[in-house]
Amino acid sequence: MKSKTLSILIFFAIPLTISLSLIVSYFSEIPWLQEIISPDIEGINPDSNREFGLLENLQNLYLIIIIFILAFGFKKKHHRFEKTFIKVCLFLTLFVFLEEIDYGLHIYEYLYKVDIENVTKIRNIHNIDRATMDKNIIVPLLKRLVDAGIALFFVIFPLIAYKFRNLYIKFLAPNKWSILTVLVMVIQSELAHWLEDLGFDKKGTLHTNISEFRELTVYYLAMLYLMEIVHFRK
């Protein structure tokens, strides 16, 4: 398989197929398909329903793969800069993973049948305003920062990196094909919010968490980037 075809497959076709399959399944209004993506489990905290679905657990799988990639990279790499970069990424990934799984609270509450009235209100840092304030501020702000960071790092940076001779910049610059994965994020985000606005998720449990579809592709992109850093960059 030619490298261009392989790049299009990895950076565009695969993430687009995965995201469209999940979106179509969730918005199909077919109950059992919606349950696979984000189930409705009686007797647990409503905010924890999606944690048991395929969408959230695919995110967790990507993060676990990233952790293994970075752990392998830390052992494989010897240059101080590489080791420091991988160490920072590993710390951030572990933090994001723990945030994503609410530090295991939803599993504990499900296994021990904790009453809804007694569930922990503050479940993670990025959603702390849900439990302490009348409106959400942190998540919308994080989304804007992540969007800006992705645009700068995965779209603009790879387009201008060739102008620099600095080896550290060349080492860190993402693959230009990453731009296609960012395009997938835009497509899936627009499609998911459009279907939500049309009311196709009436019986779904994602509600105001439609951005979870895009988040999955963010982790996929990070996984590809770090895999390239560890295995193909010096």
C-alpha positions as CSV (number, residue, x, y, z in Angstrom):
1,M,0.0,0.0,0.0
2,K,1.4,3.4,-1.0
3,S,2.3,5.8,1.8
4,K,-0.3,8.4,0.7
5,T,-3.1,5.9,0.6
6,L,-2.0,4.5,4.0
7,S,-1.9,8.1,5.5
8,I,-5.4,8.9,4.2
9,L,-6.6,5.6,5.7
10,I,-5.1,6.1,9.1
11,F,-5.6,9.9,9.5
12,F,-9.0,10.2,7.8
13,A,-10.9,7.1,6.8
14,I,-10.5,5.1,10.0
15,P,-11.5,8.0,12.5
16,L,-14.3,9.1,10.2
17,T,-15.7,5.6,9.9
18,I,-15.5,5.1,13.7
19,S,-17.1,8.5,14.5
20,L,-19.9,8.2,11.9
21,S,-20.7,4.7,13.1
22,L,-21.1,5.9,16.7
23,I,-23.0,9.0,15.7
24,V,-25.4,7.2,13.4
25,S,-26.0,4.4,16.1
26,Y,-26.7,7.0,18.8
27,F,-29.0,9.2,16.8
28,S,-30.8,6.3,15.1
29,E,-33.5,6.3,17.7
30,I,-33.1,2.5,17.8
31,P,-33.1,1.8,21.6
32,W,-30.6,-1.0,21.7
33,L,-28.2,0.9,19.5
34,Q,-28.4,4.0,21.8
35,E,-27.9,1.7,24.8
36,I,-24.7,0.4,23.3
37,I,-23.3,4.0,22.8
38,S,-24.6,5.4,26.1
39,P,-26.9,3.3,28.2
40,D,-29.7,4.3,30.6
41,I,-29.1,2.4,33.8
42,E,-31.7,2.7,36.5
43,G,-30.7,3.5,40.1
44,I,-27.4,5.2,39.3
45,N,-26.3,8.8,39.0
46,P,-27.7,10.1,35.7
47,D,-24.3,11.7,34.9
48,S,-22.7,8.3,35.1
49,N,-24.8,6.5,32.5
50,R,-22.6,7.3,29.6
51,E,-19.5,6.1,31.5
52,F,-20.7,2.5,30.9
53,G,-21.2,3.0,27.1
54,L,-19.1,2.2,24.1
55,L,-18.3,5.8,23.4
56,E,-16.7,6.6,26.8
57,N,-15.0,3.3,27.0
58,L,-13.4,3.7,23.6
59,Q,-12.0,7.0,24.9
60,N,-10.6,5.2,27.9
61,L,-9.1,2.5,25.6
62,Y,-7.3,5.2,23.5
63,L,-6.0,6.8,26.7
64,I,-4.7,3.4,28.0
65,I,-3.0,2.7,24.7
66,I,-1.4,6.2,24.9
67,I,-0.1,5.4,28.4
68,F,1.5,2.1,27.1
69,I,3.0,3.9,24.1
70,L,4.5,6.6,26.4
71,A,5.7,4.0,29.0
72,F,7.4,2.1,26.2
73,G,8.9,5.3,24.8
74,F,10.3,6.3,28.2
75,K,12.2,3.0,28.3
76,K,13.2,3.2,24.6
77,K,14.4,6.8,24.4
78,H,17.7,8.0,25.8
79,H,17.9,11.7,25.0
80,R,17.1,14.0,27.9
81,F,14.7,16.1,25.9
82,E,12.8,13.1,24.6
83,K,12.5,11.6,28.1
84,T,11.3,14.9,29.6
85,F,8.7,15.3,26.9
86,I,7.4,11.8,27.2
87,K,7.4,12.1,31.0
88,V,5.2,15.3,30.8
89,C,2.9,13.6,28.3
90,L,2.6,10.5,30.5
91,F,1.7,12.6,33.6
92,L,-0.9,14.6,31.6
93,T,-2.4,11.4,30.1
94,L,-2.7,9.7,33.5
95,F,-4.4,12.8,34.8
96,V,-6.9,13.0,31.9
97,F,-7.6,9.2,32.2
98,L,-8.5,9.6,35.9
99,E,-10.6,12.6,35.1
100,E,-12.4,10.6,32.4
101,I,-13.3,7.7,34.7
102,D,-14.2,10.0,37.6
103,Y,-11.5,8.4,39.6
104,G,-13.5,5.2,39.6
105,L,-16.4,6.7,41.4
106,H,-19.1,5.5,39.0
107,I,-17.8,1.9,39.1
108,Y,-17.7,2.0,42.9
109,E,-21.3,3.4,43.1
110,Y,-22.6,0.9,40.6
111,L,-21.0,-2.1,42.3
112,Y,-22.1,-1.1,45.8
113,K,-25.5,0.1,44.8
114,V,-25.0,3.6,46.2
115,D,-28.3,5.5,46.4
116,I,-28.6,8.5,44.0
117,E,-29.1,10.8,47.0
118,N,-25.8,9.7,48.4
119,V,-23.5,9.8,45.3
120,T,-20.5,12.0,45.3
121,K,-21.4,15.5,44.0
122,I,-17.9,16.6,43.0
123,R,-16.7,13.8,40.7
124,N,-13.7,15.3,38.9
125,I,-11.9,18.7,38.5
126,H,-13.1,19.6,35.0
127,N,-16.8,19.3,36.0
128,I,-16.5,20.8,39.5
129,D,-18.7,23.7,38.5
130,R,-21.6,21.4,37.9
131,A,-21.7,20.6,41.6
132,T,-20.8,24.0,43.0
133,M,-22.2,26.6,40.6
134,D,-25.5,27.4,38.8
135,K,-23.9,27.4,35.4
136,N,-21.0,25.6,33.7
137,I,-17.9,27.7,33.1
138,I,-14.9,25.3,33.2
139,V,-16.0,22.9,30.4
140,P,-16.9,25.5,27.8
141,L,-13.6,27.3,28.6
142,L,-11.7,24.0,28.3
143,K,-13.3,23.3,24.9
144,R,-12.3,26.7,23.5
145,L,-8.7,26.2,24.8
146,V,-8.5,22.7,23.3
147,D,-10.0,23.8,20.0
148,A,-7.4,26.7,19.8
149,G,-4.6,24.4,20.8
150,I,-5.6,21.8,18.2
151,A,-5.8,24.4,15.5
152,L,-2.4,25.8,16.4
153,F,-0.5,22.6,17.0
154,F,-2.1,20.1,14.5
155,V,-3.0,22.5,11.7
156,I,-0.7,25.6,11.7
157,F,2.4,24.1,13.3
158,P,2.9,21.2,10.7
159,L,2.4,23.7,7.9
160,I,5.2,26.0,9.0
161,A,7.6,23.6,10.7
162,Y,9.6,23.0,7.6
163,K,10.8,26.7,7.7
164,F,12.7,26.0,10.9
165,R,16.1,24.2,11.1
166,N,15.8,23.6,14.9
167,L,15.9,19.9,15.5
168,Y,13.6,20.2,18.5
169,I,10.9,21.9,16.5
170,K,11.2,19.3,13.8
171,F,11.0,16.5,16.4
172,L,7.8,18.0,17.9
173,A,6.0,19.0,14.7
174,P,3.0,16.8,14.0
175,N,2.5,14.9,10.7
176,K,0.9,17.1,8.0
177,W,-1.7,14.4,7.6
178,S,-3.0,15.3,11.1
179,I,-4.9,18.1,9.4
180,L,-7.3,15.4,7.9
181,T,-8.0,14.1,11.4
182,V,-8.8,17.7,12.6
183,L,-11.2,17.9,9.6
184,V,-12.9,14.7,10.9
185,M,-13.4,16.4,14.2
186,V,-15.2,19.4,12.5
187,I,-17.4,17.1,10.4
188,Q,-18.5,14.9,13.3
189,S,-19.0,17.9,15.6
190,E,-21.2,19.7,13.1
191,L,-23.2,16.5,12.3
192,A,-23.7,15.5,15.9
193,H,-24.9,18.9,17.0
194,W,-27.1,19.2,13.9
195,L,-28.8,15.9,14.7
196,E,-29.2,16.9,18.4
197,D,-30.8,20.2,17.3
198,L,-33.3,18.2,15.2
199,G,-34.2,16.2,18.3
200,F,-32.9,12.8,17.3
201,D,-31.5,12.1,20.8
202,K,-34.8,12.4,22.7
203,K,-34.3,9.0,24.5
204,G,-30.5,9.3,24.6
205,T,-28.4,9.8,27.8
206,L,-25.7,12.1,26.4
207,H,-27.9,15.2,26.5
208,T,-25.5,18.1,26.8
209,N,-22.4,15.9,26.2
210,I,-22.6,15.6,22.5
211,S,-19.0,16.8,22.3
212,E,-17.9,13.3,23.6
213,F,-17.9,12.2,19.9
214,R,-15.3,14.8,19.0
215,E,-13.4,14.1,22.2
216,L,-12.9,10.5,21.0
217,T,-11.2,11.7,17.9
218,V,-9.0,14.1,19.9
219,Y,-7.7,11.1,21.8
220,Y,-7.2,9.2,18.5
221,L,-5.2,12.1,17.1
222,A,-3.1,12.2,20.2
223,M,-2.5,8.5,20.0
224,L,-1.3,8.7,16.4
225,Y,1.0,11.7,17.2
226,L,2.6,10.1,20.3
227,M,3.0,6.8,18.4
228,E,5.0,8.6,15.7
229,I,7.1,10.5,18.3
230,V,8.0,7.3,20.1
231,H,8.6,5.0,17.1
232,F,9.6,7.2,14.2
233,R,11.3,10.3,15.6
234,K,14.8,10.9,16.8
